[in-house]
Structure formats: C-alpha cells, structure tokens
Amino acid sequence: MTNSKKLSIPEIKKALKSYDKESLITLLIDGYKQSQEMKNYIHVLLNPEETIEELYQKSKNQILHEFFPERGDAKMRLSVAKKAITEFKKWCKDEIRTIDLMIYYVEVGVDFANEYGDIYEQFYNSMISMYGNVVDKINNNLELCDRFYQRLKSIVMNTSGMGWGFHEELYSLFGQLSIQVEKGRREGH
C-alpha cells in the first residue's frame, strides 16, 4: 500500500454526500463483508438487544475458556480475557453488563486459583486491578453497589488464605465499597 493521505471526517462526509442510496448500501455491505468490526457495528445498530446479548455471552465464554477450557489445559492469557471485556464495552456501551463481565473475570480467576493453588504475582495483580476498577465504577452509585455487592463480597470471602497479599488487597477495596454503601443507606439514597 502506498502512502496516501488519510481523509478527515469532513472530507469523508463530503465525498459520501455525492453517493446515491444504492452506492451507499453497496459500500456498507462491502464493509460488512470485509470487517468483523463492521459486522458488530451493523448488528448492534440494527438488532441491538439480541446482538448485545450474543456479544455478552461470547465475552463470558472467552473469559471462561482462558481459565477452564472444554479441552486441554488452561491458557490463562489474562490479556485475551480482558480484551473480551474491552471489546464488549466498545461495541455495546452497556455499563451494567460491562461491570458484570469485569466481576466475572475476577470470579473465574479466583475459582481458578482455588482449584489449582498458588499462581504467579502478575495474575493476582491483574485480579486486584480489575476488582479495583469495579469498585471505582460503582462506588458512588448505590443502585450499582446494591446490584453487585454480594458478588464482590463473595470474591473476598473466596480468597481467604490466598498468598501474595491478594485477600488483604481485595478486603481493603471491598471495605471502601462497604463504607460508601452504608453511608448511602444512612442518607436514604
């Protein structure tokens, strides 16, 4: 491919205005055939509820597969599991399901650690980071706190006795959330 000037959004708009309806449809269909991203975009645009649910389930399966594959050993590629969350968020803009996937990532990671024993430090740091991100996202939203509180509490309980300061870090993060929940309830929110 030669070095060509990248078109700006206004230049693209101007060029597309000269296309007739059939040419624009052909352009979209060609993009659809060429790109998974374009397929996702069009599906979310035209059939949002069903597509969002499909992408959500696909993301959950990708996370689970990294830790507990149907066959073979766990690959435990944390970047692949986290990318499933990032991709879902990018296409669906569904905050509640995105938070749910973030919590699911930690839940599955904790299940893996409980099943197979001590894991490397980077693994625990990734779980702590994701848990902390969830706490940051929901900390000032009592409705979201109430929705996810028990799952976040269960994660902390399921890490008791784990190494690398894992349980203590999660306990501390959960404590921050608990303070906000209690404060919100006292204030009648």
N, C-alpha and C positions, 0 to 999 in steps of 0.2 A: 504494500500500500504506500502510495506517495504521501509526502507531507502536504496535506491540504488544510486550508483554513477552517477552523471549527466555526460553524454557524452559531450566531447568537439566537436567543429566543425570539426577539423581534424579527430577525431575518427569516427564521423558520415560519413564523406566523404569516409574514408577507408572502412567502412562497406558497404556503398551503392555501391561502385565500384564492390563488389562481387555479386551484384544482376544482374539478366538478365533483359532485357527490360520489359517482361511481369510482373515480380515481382515488378519492379519499378512502372509500371502502376497500379497494384493492390494496392500497398502502397499508391499512390496518391489518388486513388478512395476511399479507406478506410478512409483516412484523410478527404477527401471531405465530405463523409457521416457523419463523427463524429463531424466536427467543422464548425461553421458559418464563422469563420475567414479564414479557409482553402478554403471554398466556395468563399468568397470575393476575396481572393488572386488569385485563379484559374480563376475566371470570369474576373478580371481586366487584368490578364496576357493574356488570350485567346480572350477576346472580350472587349478591353479597352474602346472604345468610348461609346458604349451602356451601359456598366456596370457603367462607371463613371457618366454618365447622370442619370442612375437609382439611384445610391447611393447619388448623389447630390439632386435629388428630394425627396428621402426618408429622408435625413437630414433636408431639408427645412420643410417637413411635420412634422417631430419630433419637431422642434423648434416651429412651429406654434401651434401644438397640446398642448404644455405645457402652452401656453397663451390663445389660443382660440380653445378649443376642439369642435368637432362637437356636442357632447352631454355632458351635465354635466358642472360642474364648472371647472375653470382653476386650474390646479395643481401647476403651476408656479414653477416647480422644475428646478431651474436655472442650477443645475449640470447635469440634463438629457439633457437640451437644449445645454449646452456647450459640453457635451460628443458627441452629434451628429456631431458637428464641428470637434472635435478631431478625431473621428473615420473616418470621411470622409477624413481628411488630411492624416491620417495614411495609408489608402488604396489607395488613388488616387494620392497623391503628386501633386495635381493641385492647384497651388498657387492662381490663379485668382478666381477660384470657392471657395476656402477656405476663401479668403478675402471677397468675396461676402456673404458667409454664416455668417461670423462674423458681417458684416454690417447688414444683415438681422436680426440677433439676437437682435441687438440694435434697429432696426426699429420696430420690433414686440414688444419689451419691451416698447418702447416709445408709440406706439399705445395703448398698454395695460394700461399704466399709464394715458394717456389722456382719455381713455374710463372709467376707474374705479377710478380715483383720486389718492390721496396720497398713496404711497406704503412705505414699510419699507426701512431703510437706506441701508441694505445689497443689496437690489435689485438695488438701484441707483449706489452703488459702483461697482457692477458687470457690469452694463451697461457702466460706465465710464472706467473701466478696459479694457473691450473688445474694446471700441472705441479707447482708447489709444493704444492698441495693433495694431489696424488697422493703425492708424496714424504712429506708429513706422515702420510698414512693408512697407508703401508706400511713406514715407516722402522723400526719396532720389531717387524716381523713377517717373519722370514726366509723363510717359505714364500711370502708375497706378494712379497717382494723378488725371490726367485728366479723367480717366475712372470712378473714384469713387467720385470725388469732389462734384458733385451736390447732390448725395445721402447723403454724410456726412454733407453738408451744410443744407439740408432739416431736418436732425435729430436735428441739433442745433436749427433751426427755430421752430420745433415742440415741443421743450422743454421749450420755453419761459414761465416763470411764475411757473415752477415746483419747488418744495421745495428741501431741503437737499443740496443746492448748486449745484444741478445737471446741470442746464442750464449753470451756470458760468464755471463749470469744462469742459463741452463739448465745450463751446465757446473758452476757453483757448486752448484746444487741437486743435480745428479747426484753431485757429489763427496761431499755429505753422505750420500747413499744408499750410495755405494760404501764409505764408511768403516764404516757400520753392517753391511753385508753381510760385509765382511772380518772385522770384529770377531765377528760371529755365527758365522762359519765357524771362526775360531780357537777359539772357546769350545765348538765342537762342537754347535751348535744346528741 
